[in-house]
Amino acid sequence: MIKIDGTNITITRGDCEPFTITLTGEDVPENGEKVLFSVKKTQFQDRPEIKKILEVTNSQIVVQINNSDTKNLEFGNYLWDIRFPNYYGENEPYTPMSPAVFTIAEVIGNV
């Protein structure tokens, strides 16, 4: 199960689910450019819990959450954002959004 409410994302731990993010505004990367999607427990964490390098197609990115991405994470709230790794050149990243909530929801029955 996945639920998206504005920029907040909730997914049941261990589920596999794709979702699409539409990029809008003036700073949208061109087709084929790379975007970094990451999820961390806090903004101070060095390594993300989930990290996906995705390609922009028609101002959209498709994020595929796999079972292995969430199955070992603790239930609760995390933070997510996207970054454009080299948007302005010189390997300078650009973050077009404020961090949003990414919730790992409890699962009742495992099979």
Long-range contacts (C-beta under 8 A, 24 or more apart in sequence): 1-105, 2-65, 6-100, 7-97, 7-100, 7-101, 8-100, 8-101, 8-102, 8-103, 9-80, 9-100, 9-101, 9-102, 9-103, 10-102, 10-103, 10-105, 11-65, 11-70, 11-102, 11-103, 11-104, 11-105, 12-104, 12-105, 12-106, 12-107, 13-70, 13-71, 13-73, 13-75, 13-104, 13-105, 13-106, 13-107, 14-67, 14-70, 14-71, 14-107, 14-110, 15-65, 15-67, 15-70, 15-107, 16-64, 16-65, 16-66, 16-67, 17-64, 17-65, 18-62, 18-63, 18-64, 18-65, 19-62, 19-63, 19-65, 20-60, 20-61, 20-62, 20-63, 21-60, 21-61, 21-62, 21-63, 21-82, 22-59, 22-60, 23-56, 23-59, 23-60, 23-61, 23-96, 24-59, 25-96, 27-84, 27-87, 27-94, 27-96, 28-56, 28-59, 29-56, 29-84, 29-87, 30-56, 31-56, 31-57, 31-58, 32-56, 32-57, 33-84, 34-84, 34-85, 34-86, 35-61, 35-82, 35-83, 35-84, 35-85, 36-82, 36-83, 36-84, 36-85, 36-93, 37-61, 37-63, 37-80, 37-81, 37-82, 38-80, 38-81, 38-82, 38-83, 39-78, 39-79, 39-80, 39-102, 40-78, 40-79, 40-80, 41-78, 41-79, 42-79, 43-79, 43-99, 49-73, 49-78, 50-80, 70-104, 73-104, 74-104, 75-104, 75-105, 75-106, 76-103, 76-104, 77-101, 77-102, 77-103, 78-102, 78-103, 78-104
